[in-house]
Amino acid sequence: MEIRYASNPEDAKGYTTERIRSEFLIDQLFIPGQMKMVYSHLDRIIVGGVMPTQEGIKLDGVDTLKTDYFLQRREIGIVNIGSTGTVIVDGENYTVKTHDCLYIGLGKKEINFYSEDASQPAKFYLVSTTAHKEYPIQQIAISEINPKYLGENQSSNKRTLYQIIHENGIKSCQLMLGITRLDACNMWNTMPAHHHDRRTEVYLYFDLAEDARVFHLMGQPSDTRHIVVKSEQAVLSPSWSIHSGVGTSNYSFIWAMAGENYTFDDMDFVTFDEMK
């Protein structure tokens, strides 16, 4: 498991492009037949990708966590952005189709991932946070979620928001997670910008063509930076950083948050006059 340490916003102002990418970009999450995990000291959030092929892959990482099993003091949200797969939790099977979400709470001991078809593997995106109590396993298909339609074509930000793990949806200790899809010919997300002084947020961008890119904006509002992102790459956003982006085409992204406040609308909004 790769370790990423927290950063000070004043120090980050002096980062080169290479340093910014090494600190905040997770550039390869989905490797055939492997599990990739990143432990961030930003709110102790773990981000991972699992891409089973011929064999199953077991959720591991206890050497880093110093626990008997992964979810001994944690919870996890899983979204499949590949083809259909199966997650086996303590012997019980859960079929997870494309864009389905599976939440597994504190205390579950053995989790294994499988693809239905090795030639078209599942791609399980994982986000794990610390937990203080057990919530039941819950599964939901994206078709079962009541979407929110936001934005407009005039602002190039017409999009559909799916809130999945949150205070009025799948219950968790502190993890919040959802999916946003931009309509065709719309490229901007989370603009006007905001940040969360009490939470870390992670964006996983996906559904981009191979030659398409997203220019992810980050940094303090008065001192912004950007990271050029490909499909299936993720960006860690500290509490002091905005998290916004514009693409060369429309795209989708999974947003996940961890931290002190569990209220979805807890945002520190930024006006365009504040941005530089």
N, C-alpha and C positions, 0 to 999 in steps of 0.2 A: 504494500500500500504506500503510495506517495504521500509525503507530508508537505503541506503548505502552511507557512506561518503568517500571522496577522501583520499588517503594515500600517504605518503612520501616514496620514494624509500629507503632512508637510514633507516627509521623506519622499513620498510618491511623486511629488512635483518634479523631482530631479531624475526620475527614471527614464532610461532610453526606451525606444520601442521594444527592443529585445527583452529588457527587464520587465516592462509592463506585461508582455506576453507570458513570460516565465512565471510571474507572480499570479496572474489572474485568469489566463486562458488555459483551458483543458483541451488540448488539441486533438487527442485521439482516444476516444472512449470505447469504440466498438471494434474489437480485434477478433477475427474468426477463431472460435475455440477457446477464448480467453475471457477473464474478468479483469477489468481495469478499475482501480479504486483510488480516490484522492481524499485524504483527510485534511480538512482545512481547520485551522485554529479560529477562524471566523465563526463564532457561535457553535464550534465543534461539529460542523456539518460535514457529512461524508457524501460524495458524489461518485457514482459508478456506472459502468456499462458492462453488460454481460451478453455475449453473443455465442450461444452454444451451437455446435455443429453436429458431429457424430456422437459425441458423448455429453452427458449432463455436466453441469458445473455447480459446485457447492459454494454457498455464501460463506466466505471465510474472512479473516482479518483479525483474529483474536490476539495474535502476537502484538499487533499495534495497540489494540484496545485494552490489553491486559485483563481479559475476561474469559470465562469458560466457553461462551458462545457469543455470536455477534449481537444478538438482540437481548442480551442479559440486562443491559441498561439503556437500550435504544428502541426506537420504532423505525419503520421504513415505508416509503411510498415507491411503487414500481409502476412505470408506464412502458408498454411495449410499442416501439415505433417501427418494428419490423413485421415479419410474418407471424402467424399464430405459433404460440409456444405454451408450455406448461410450467407452472411453479408448484412444487410439492412442498408443503409446509407440515412438518411433523407427521408425514405419511398421508396427508390429505391433498388431493389433486385440484388445482385451479387452472382451467384453460383460459389463457389470456390472449385475446385477439388484438389486432392492430388498434392502437390508441385506447385500449382498455387500461384501467388502473386497478391495482391491487394494493391495499394497505394491510400491513402486518404489524401488530402491536408488540409491546414489551413482553418478553418471556418465551417466545417461540424459539425452539432450540435448533431445528435443522431445516434449512431452506435449500432446495435444489432447483436448477433451471434447465429446461429442455426445449429444443425446437421440434416442431411437428415434422418439418421437412428440412434436412440438413442442407439441401441445395438452395433453399430460401429461408434462411435462419431467422429466428426471432432476434430482436434487439431490445433487451430489457434495460431501461434507464432507471437507476436507483438513486434515491435521495434519503439519507438517514439522519435523524437528529436524536439527541438525548431525550429520555422519557422517564417519568416518575410514577406512572401507573399503567396498567394494562387496558387497552381498548381492543375490542374484538376485531378479527380479520373481516375486512369488508372489500367487496369487489363491485366495480361499476363499469359499464360500457359507455363510451362517449355519447352514444345514441340515447342513453337514459338520462342525460344531464340536461337541465333546462338552460339553454344558452342565453347569453346577454349580447345584444347587437349594439356595437359602439362605433363612434367615428363617422366620417363622411368622405365621399370621394373628393370633395373640394380640398380637403386637408390631407389626402392620400393616406388616411389611417382608418378606413372602414374595415372592421374586424369583428370576429366572433370570439367571445370569452367564455370558457368553460371552467367554472370553479368546482374543484373536485374535493380536495381535502381542505376543509375550512370549518369555521364555527357553525355554519348552517348546512353542512354536507357531511362527508365522512369525518368522523370525530378523531382527533389525535391529541397528544399532549401539547406539542408546539409546532409540528410540521404543518405548513400550508402549501398547497400545490394545485396547479391548474394548467390549462392549455389555451393559447391564443392563436387564432388563425387569421391571417390577413387575406382579404378578398383580392382577386385579380386586379392588377393595376394600382394596388395600394402598397406602400413601402415603409411607412413610418410606424414605429411602435413606441408607446409610453412617451409621447411628446404632445403637449408640454410635459416636461420631466418632473420627477420627484425622487426622493430617497427616503429611507426609513432609518431614523436615528436609533431605533431600538431593534433592528433586525438586519440580518444578512439575506441577500437574495441571489439566486443562481438562475441564469437563463441557459437553456439548451436550445439551440437553433436547429431546425430540421426542415425537411421538405423543400430544400433548395436544389436547383440543378447543379451539376458538377462545376460549371463555370460561373455560377452566381456567388455573390458575396453579400454579407451584411457588415456595415460599418457600425460597430457597437460603440456607443458613447459612454464614457465613464469619467470619474474624477469628481472633485468638488465642483459645484455649479459655476463658480467664478474662475475655474481653472481646469477646463475639460480636456480630456484625451480621447483617443479612439483605438479600437482594436479591429482589424479586418478578420472576419470570421467566416469559415466555410460551414457547409451543412454538417450536422452532427458534432459540432464543437460547442463547448460550454464556457461561460464566463462567470467567475465569482465576483460579486459586487459587495464590497464592505458597506457598513451602515452609513458612512460619510460620502458614498459615491452615488451619483445618478446611474441609471441603467436604462438606456434607450438605444434606438438604432434605426437605420435606414438601409434598405436593401436595393440591390440592382434589379430585383423582382420581388413579388410577394413571397411569403414564407410562413412558417409556423414556429412557435417556440413554447417550451414548457418552462413555467416559472415556479420556483419553489423558495420558500422562506423559512427561516428559523430565527428565534430570538426571544425577547422578553414579552412582546405584545402579540396576542392572538387575534386581534381585530383586523380584518382585511383592509378596512379603510384608513388604517393608521398610516398616513403618508405625509411627508413634509414636501409640500408642493413648491415648485420653482417657477418663477416667471421668466419670460424671455429677457427682460431687462437685467435679471440677475446672472444670466448665462454669458460666459465668455470663453 
